[in-house]
Amino acid sequence: MSADFWAGYISGAIGIVIGNPLDILKVRLQAGGSSSATSSPISSSPSPPSPTPGSTPSTGTASAATNWIRPFLRGTAAPVLGYGALNALLFVSYNRTESALNQFVFGIDPSLPSQTGVNLWSTWIAGAVGGLATWVVSTPTELVKCRVQLQGQGVVDGENRIGREKGSWQVTKHVLRTQGIKGLYFGGVVTALRDSIGYGFYFWSYELSSRWMVAASSSSSSSSSQAGGIFTSEAARVLLCGGLAGIVTWASIFPLDVIKTRVQTQGILGVGASSTSTEQTTLLDQTTTAQRKQRPLGAWEVAKSTYREGGVKPFFKGLAVCSVRAFIVNAVQWAIYEWIMTELGQGRRAKASAAGVEAGSSFRGGELVGMGA
């Protein structure tokens, strides 16, 4: 396996663990449903049981801690396995596509030590191609993750549903048993559109912000100013650029992500995930014959239903939470990815340094190749 495969896999798996608590809240805000769906994940967890005469205080404390942590880990298994593979496929596809575009379309010398970020047009296109390539992994991963995270959001006949919640594997088996492989790819078109556009902006914004910070570092060094000290640290630049790339990405595709979430979870929170729906159905409960025959809404129908619900506002519900999560997760992911690539001798800046940093002159001159100039 190539270096970028392992760097992508490890950084993706670590990133999803870090960001899962906020991701649960984001999904619940996007999905709508009853007011409980917009509350903190803690609110849906059962109260810790009262200690029995035979129990010890330490047992009760451990149980309470488990009940507190459990909601934040809900739906983690599918993304850790799936998103690691997704991130690996993303970076491999991106790097290979960008190298090919630079050589055959933009005529950039293939002998350059690093083909990454040389042209911002090829960066965006390669990111979009990489995002589209991840569709085969991201669609089932997202569907299972969202459905697991939305469990326990309603109360039927006064009984909390927490006792009947299922994990990622149980949800996957249920979908395969009732709908087959096709069921795991429900909402695949809007997911593919979201991923291709989003990852195009993901790599583009990372490279663009990296160029700006290299230029700021160069100008601060030449003027002997201490004001740009943060830009002179490689680690700080990677963290900041990675975080900014995450925010730009989600801001560019958030309405699509809302539609995707509602399409994939409409079997849980009602068709179209309308906030006016008062009765929610449990994911793995037996459904009536009429419900089985009811046709699920497609992405366009869900979009129209969401707009009727509250205009443009529902399409950006949860964006603030998502932006915080995006900055943290992507800052960490890019830092880990760049570190692993450097340790494996494939770091882009290590290559550039070995080649005399020829591209640095264009940064110091303030010129940017491709869009964003």
N, C-alpha and C positions, 0 to 999 in steps of 0.2 A: 504494500500500500504506500501511496505517496505521502510526503510530509503534510501537504495541505489537507489530505483526508483525515489524518489523525488529529491535526490541530483543530480542524473544523468540528470533528466529532466530540472531542473532549471539551472544547469551549462551549459547544451547544448544550451538552448535557449539564455542565456546571451552571450555565446561564439559566436554564429552565428551573433548576432547583432553587436558585436565588430569587427568581421572579415569580414563582408559583403563587405565593400568598396574594400579591397584588393582582395577578392574572385571574384568580378566582373572583375577586371583587369586580374586575373589569367585565368579565363574562356575564355576571349577574346583573350588572348595570345595563349592559347592552341588550340582554334578553328581554328585559321588561318583566311582565307578569305582575304578580301581586306586590304590594309594598315590601314584603319580606325579602323580595329578590334584590332589593337595593340596599339592604342592610349589610352590616359586617358579617363575614363568614362565621364569626363567633356566635352571633345571635341565633343561628340555626342549629347549634350544637346542643345536645341535651345537658341539663344540669347534672353536676356530679352527684352520684348517689350518696345519701346520708350514711355515715358509718354504722355498721351493725355492731351489736355488743361484742362479737367475736373478732372484729377487725381491729387493726392497729392504726395509729395515726399515719405512719409512713405509707401504709397501703392506700389509705384515702388520698394522701397527697400525690402519690404516683398516679392514681386513677384520675385525679383532677387535672394533673399536668398532661396526661395522655388525651383527655377530652378537650383540652385547650389547644393542643398542637394539631390534633387530627384534622380539623377542618382546613387548615392551611396546607396540608399535604394531599388534599383530595384531588384526584386526577393527575398526580405527578408521574405515575408509572408509565402511562402511555407517552407523554412528552419526553421523558428521560430517554426511553428507548428509541422513540420515533424522531425526536428533535435532534438527537445526536447524529443519527444517520442523515437526517435532512440537512443539517448544517454541513456535514462532510460532503454530501452531494452538491450542495450549494457552492461551496468554495472551490471544489474541483471543477465543476462546470463553469463557474465564473472565470477562474484563472485560465483554463484551456480556451474558452471562447474569446476572452480578451486578447490573448496572445495571437490567436488566429485572425481576429479582426484587425489588430495592429499591423500584422504582416501582409495580409492579402487585400484588405480594404483600404487602410490608411497609409500603407507603404512605409511603415516604420521599420527601421533596421532590426531584424530578428536577433542580431548579435549583441544587442544591448543586454546588460546583465539582468535587468528587471523589466518586464513588459507591463507591470501593474501600474495603473494610474498615469500612463504616458499621455493618453488622450481621453478627455472626459466624455466624448461621444461614445467611444468604444467601451468605456467604463459603464455607462448607463445601459447600453445595449447588452453587454455581457452579463450585467446584473439581472436584467429582465429575462435573459435566456436561462441563467442559473435558477432564478425564481420559478420559471415555468417547468424546469427539469425536476424541481422538488415536489411538484404537484402529486406525483404518485405516492409520496410519503406523507405530505402535509395534510391532504384531505382526510384520510382515515384517522390520522393522529388528532387533528383538530376536532373531528366529529366525536370521537370517544372522550377526549379531554373535556369538551364543553358539556357533554351529557352527564359525565360523572360529577363535574363541578356544580351542576344545577340541581342535583338531587337533594331532597330534604327541604325544598323551598316552600312547601305547602302543607296544610293540615287538612286531612279528610276525616270527617266524622269525629272531630276532636282528638284524633290520635296522631301524634307526631310520626313522620315517616322515617326518622333516622334509623330505626331498627331494621328497615328493609333496604337500606342503601347497598349498592353494589360497587365493586372496584372496576378498574379499567378492563381487566381480563373478562370479568363477568358480563360487562356491557358489550364487549367485542363479540363474545360467544352468542349473546342474545341477538345482536344485529345479524350475525352470520346465519343463525338458525332461522330467523324470521324473514330476512330479506336477501340473504346471500352476500356475495362479494359486492354486488352493486350497491347494497345498502351502506357499505362503508365509504362509498364515493358519492353519497348524496350531498349536493352542494358543491360538487367538484368544479363546475364552470366558474362560479364566483370566487372560489378559493384560488383557482389558477390565475384569474385576472388580478386578484389582490396580490398574490405572490409575485407575479411578473412585474407589475407596476411598482410595488413596494420595494422589492430588492433592487430594481433599477435605481431608485432614489437612494437606497441604502448605501450602495457602494459609491455612487456619484457624490453624495453629501460627505461621506467619509474622506474620499480623495480630495474634494474641494476644500473642506475645512483643514485637512492636513497641509495642503499647499498654502493656505492663508497663514497657518501657524508657523510654517517653515519660513515664510516671507517675514512675518513679524519677528521671529527669532533672529533672522539675519539682520534686519534693520536695527534691532535693539543691540545686537552685538557690535555692529559697525559704529553705533553712536555711543557705545559704552554705557548704555542706560540700564538701570536695574528694574525698570518698570515692566519689562517683558520677561522677567525671570521665570514665570510659569511656563513660557513657551520654549525655554532652553532645556527643559527636562523632557527627555524622550517619553518616559512613563506617563508624565502628566499630559503630554500631547495626545498620546494614544487613548488614554482614559477619556479626555475631554472630547476628542473627535469621535470616538466610538459612541459616547453618550449623545452627542448632538446628532449623529447619524440615526440613532434609534428614534429620537424625537421627530426628526424630519420624515422618516419612513412612515411612522404611524399617523402623523398629521396628514400625509398625502393619501392614505388609503383607509382612514378610519371609517368613513361611511360604508365602504365595501366590507369592512370587517364586521360592522354592525349587522349588515344584511346577511353575511355568511353565518354569523352566530345564530341569528333568528331562523334562518333556513334550516340549519342543522339541529336546532333544539325545539322546533315547533311541536314535536311529539310530546314534549315535556310540559311546556308552558301554554299549550293551546295552539291551534293553527295560526301561523303568522306571529306568534308570541305577543299578542296584543295585551297592553296593560289593562284593558277593561275586562279581561278574562278573570273570573273569580274562582273558578274551579280548575285546579291543575291535576294532571294525571301522573302517576308514578311511572318511571321509565320502564320497569320490568313487570308492571302489573298486567293482568289479562285485560284486553280491550274488548269492547263489544263488536258485533259484526258490522254495525253501521260505521264505527270508527275505523275499522280496518279498510272499509271500502272508500272512506273519505280521501280524496286526492290531496296530497300535500302541496302546499304552494311552492311555486318556483321563485327564483331570485327577484324577478321583475314584479311579481305579484306581492311578494313580501316588502319590496321597496315602496310600492304604492300604498300598502297597508300601513307601513311605518310612517309615511308622510301624512296620511290622513289622521294618524294618531296624534301628531303634534307639530306638523310642519318639518322644518329642517332640524329642530332641536334634538329629536331622538337619534339622529344620525351621528351626533357628537356626544352622546351620553356616555360618560366614563372616560372621556379623552384625558382629563386631568390626571386621573389615577394611572391611565395607560402611559402617559408621558413620563411620570415619575418612574414607573417600572421600566420603561424603555431606556431611560438614561442609565439607570443602575445596571440593568442586565447587559446592555450592549457595550457599556464601558468595560465591564468585566470580561465579556466575551472577546472583544477586540484585544484587550491586554493579554489574555491567555493565548489567543491565536497567534499574535505577533511574537510573544515570548517563546512558544513552542516552535514556531517556524525558525526563529533565530537560533534556538538551541539545536535544531536539526540542520543548521547551516543553510536554510532557505529564506532567511529574513530579507525583506526587500531593502531595508536600509543598510544591512550588512553588505549586500551585493552592491548597492550604490556607492558605499564607502570604498569597497575594493576597486571599483571602476573609476574612482576619483570624483565621484558625485558630479557627473557631467550635467545632470539635469538641474543641479542647484543654481546654476547661473540664471536659468529662466525664472526661478522663484525670486532671486534677488533683484531681477529686473522687473518684477511685478507682472510678468506675462503668464497667462494661463492658456494651455493648449485646449482647444475644443470648447464646448458650451460652458458657460460660467465665466468666460473671459471678461 
